């Protein structure tokens, strides 16, 4: 009887270890399965084109959001929308850049870039472009556009249905 009790006590002490090993194995297997389901990068588009011209989405006296749409550029999942801007159309030396994660299932990608630190009641000129996360350009560049920031306390919100 004493041998049976010792065996049972020994097994009782091992049970938490066995449960922990089983849990760790389960987590490792499920992590491996999830990692295996990440799709490869989308096939790069032969040519990236702007399908909806850059436009002001919203603006305050110190902040503006510019948006535009292209066909899906493909390649790496993370791309950057870039706005080169300045108060002189010949000197677009300032830059704002925001990341976007591509949706491989969509034909189009809408970029939105936030420009901060602007002056009120000031006209800015800008040009947009985009690139992969490795810095390789998507090969698309808009014409120069412009917007004027509102007075302090005012806000501009563009019509979302505008083409």
C-alpha positions in Angstrom: 0.0 0.0 0.0 2.9 2.4 0.8 4.4 1.7 -2.6 1.1 2.6 -4.3 0.8 5.8 -2.3 4.4 6.8 -3.1 3.8 6.1 -6.8 0.5 8.2 -6.7 2.3 11.1 -4.9 5.1 11.0 -7.4 2.6 11.1 -10.3 0.7 14.0 -8.6 3.9 16.0 -8.4 4.6 15.3 -12.1 1.1 16.2 -13.3 1.7 20.0 -13.2 4.9 19.6 -15.2 3.1 17.4 -17.7 0.3 20.0 -18.0 2.8 22.8 -18.5 4.7 20.8 -21.2 1.4 20.1 -23.0 0.4 23.8 -22.9 3.7 25.0 -24.2 3.6 22.4 -27.0 0.1 23.5 -27.9 1.1 27.2 -28.0 4.2 26.4 -30.1 2.1 24.3 -32.6 -0.6 26.9 -32.9 2.0 29.8 -33.4 3.7 27.8 -36.1 0.3 27.2 -37.8 -0.5 30.9 -37.7 2.9 31.9 -39.1 2.5 29.5 -42.0 -0.8 31.3 -43.0 0.9 34.7 -43.7 0.6 35.2 -47.5 3.6 36.2 -49.6 3.8 39.8 -50.8 1.4 40.7 -53.6 2.7 40.7 -57.2 4.0 44.1 -58.1 1.8 46.1 -60.5 3.3 46.6 -63.9 2.6 50.3 -63.7 1.2 52.3 -60.7 -1.2 55.1 -61.7 -3.0 57.7 -59.7 -6.7 56.8 -60.2 -8.1 59.6 -57.9 -6.1 62.8 -57.9 -4.6 64.1 -54.6 -7.0 66.4 -52.7 -7.4 68.0 -49.3 -9.3 65.7 -47.0 -9.3 68.1 -44.0 -7.4 71.1 -42.7 -7.0 73.2 -39.6 -4.7 76.2 -39.3 -1.7 73.9 -38.4 -2.6 70.5 -39.8 -3.7 69.1 -43.2 -4.5 65.6 -44.5 -4.0 64.9 -48.2 -5.5 61.8 -49.8 -5.2 60.1 -53.2 -5.8 56.7 -54.7 -3.7 54.5 -56.9 -4.1 51.0 -58.4 -2.7 48.5 -55.9 1.1 48.8 -56.2 1.7 45.3 -54.8 5.2 44.3 -53.6 5.9 44.6 -49.9 2.8 44.8 -47.6 3.9 48.2 -46.2 4.1 51.2 -48.4 4.5 54.9 -47.6 2.4 57.8 -49.0 4.7 60.8 -49.3 3.8 64.5 -49.8 6.5 67.0 -50.8 5.3 70.5 -50.0 6.3 74.1 -49.6 5.0 77.7 -50.0 6.7 78.1 -53.3 5.7 75.7 -56.2 9.3 75.6 -57.3 10.6 74.6 -53.8 8.8 71.5 -52.4 11.6 70.7 -50.0 9.5 69.8 -47.0 8.2 66.3 -46.7 5.5 64.4 -44.8 5.3 60.6 -44.9 2.8 58.0 -43.5 2.8 54.2 -43.7 0.0 52.1 -45.1 -0.5 48.4 -45.1 -1.7 47.2 -48.5 -4.8 44.9 -48.7 -3.8 42.3 -51.3 -7.5 41.7 -52.0 -8.2 45.3 -53.1 -7.6 46.6 -56.6 -7.0 50.2 -55.3 -5.0 51.8 -52.4 -6.0 55.1 -50.8 -3.1 56.9 -49.3 -3.6 59.5 -46.5 -0.7 61.7 -45.4 -0.9 64.0 -42.4 1.1 67.3 -42.7 1.7 69.1 -39.4 3.2 72.4 -38.2 1.6 74.5 -40.9 1.0 78.2 -40.7 -2.6 79.6 -40.7 -3.9 81.4 -43.8 -1.0 80.2 -45.9 -1.0 78.6 -49.4 1.0 75.5 -49.7 1.9 73.7 -52.9 2.4 69.9 -52.9 3.2 66.8 -55.0 2.5 63.2 -53.9 4.3 60.0 -54.5 4.5 56.6 -52.8 7.2 53.9 -52.1 7.7 50.4 -50.7 9.0 50.0 -47.2 12.5 49.4 -48.6 12.5 52.9 -50.1 11.9 51.8 -53.7 9.6 54.2 -55.5 6.3 53.0 -56.9 7.1 55.1 -60.0 4.2 57.5 -59.6 4.2 61.2 -59.0 1.4 63.7 -59.2 1.3 67.2 -60.7 1.7 70.1 -58.3 -1.5 71.0 -56.4 -2.2 73.6 -53.8 -4.3 74.2 -50.6 -4.7 77.1 -48.2 -4.8 76.6 -44.5 -7.8 78.2 -42.7 -7.7 80.9 -40.0 -7.2 79.8 -36.4 -10.3 78.1 -35.1 -11.6 77.2 -38.5 -11.6 73.8 -40.2 -12.0 72.6 -43.7 -13.5 69.2 -44.4 -13.7 68.0 -48.0 -16.7 66.4 -49.5 -16.0 62.6 -49.3 -18.0 62.0 -52.5 -15.8 64.3 -54.5 -14.1 62.7 -57.5 
